[in-house]
Amino acid sequence: MAKKVLMVGWHPSVVAYGKWPGLTPEKLEAGLRADAAALEAAGYETEIGFIRSGETATDQVATQLRETAYDVVMIGAGVRRDDEHFLVFETLVNVVHEHAPQARIAFNTGPTDSRAAIERWA
């Protein structure tokens, strides 16, 4: 049975790219989708949960976790490493803990190492 993975991160249309030199919406989405495709090719069932605002992130992720039992939930670096989003990050960790206590939690360092982050815990 394939392990189920949820990759949570900001939708490319809402990222403040000035904080991430060299990153563009196209590069961000391409990196995440490539990692998701690589995970799928390796036998994982993978879903990307793009969040669009701190106000809706909690409800969105909680809904996804109630609908599907994930083995690994990865919270992306854009949420984790941006001080402006610290409370969003903290809240999401607790949402995963509450709604998917069986899931491992993983963290990437950017849009191209999500597969490695997930495979550390899958």
Disulfide bonds with the S-S distance in Angstrom:
none
